[in-house]
């Protein structure tokens, strides 16, 4: 039987992967609109323009979810 903590971490991991997948697909579907928005925001709000790089957020979320997954598996194996 899996512990409650492990089940909670598994839900967290799946949620991050799902969020990353949604962001990546939004980027694919709205690529032209997002590029225009980033171009328009580039001069006035460069930080917001950079934060709208949804594909970059996909990398961040997948990387973090993978890290949590490895740490959770190691922890679960040691207990």
ChimeraX attribute file (.defattr): number of C-alpha atoms within 10 A of each C-alpha:
attribute: neighborCount
match mode: 1-to-1
recipient: residues
	/A:1	3
	/A:2	7
	/A:3	9
	/A:4	9
	/A:5	11
	/A:6	15
	/A:7	11
	/A:8	10
	/A:9	17
	/A:10	17
	/A:11	12
	/A:12	15
	/A:13	21
	/A:14	14
	/A:15	14
	/A:16	20
	/A:17	19
	/A:18	15
	/A:19	16
	/A:20	23
	/A:21	19
	/A:22	15
	/A:23	20
	/A:24	18
	/A:25	15
	/A:26	14
	/A:27	20
	/A:28	13
	/A:29	11
	/A:30	10
	/A:31	14
	/A:32	11
	/A:33	11
	/A:34	18
	/A:35	15
	/A:36	11
	/A:37	14
	/A:38	20
	/A:39	13
	/A:40	13
	/A:41	15
	/A:42	14
	/A:43	10
	/A:44	10
	/A:45	11
	/A:46	14
	/A:47	12
	/A:48	13
	/A:49	18
	/A:50	13
	/A:51	11
	/A:52	17
	/A:53	17
	/A:54	21
	/A:55	18
	/A:56	15
	/A:57	17
	/A:58	22
	/A:59	14
	/A:60	14
	/A:61	21
	/A:62	19
	/A:63	15
	/A:64	15
	/A:65	21
	/A:66	15
	/A:67	12
	/A:68	16
	/A:69	18
	/A:70	12
	/A:71	12
	/A:72	17
	/A:73	13
	/A:74	11
	/A:75	11
	/A:76	13
	/A:77	8
	/A:78	7
	/A:79	5
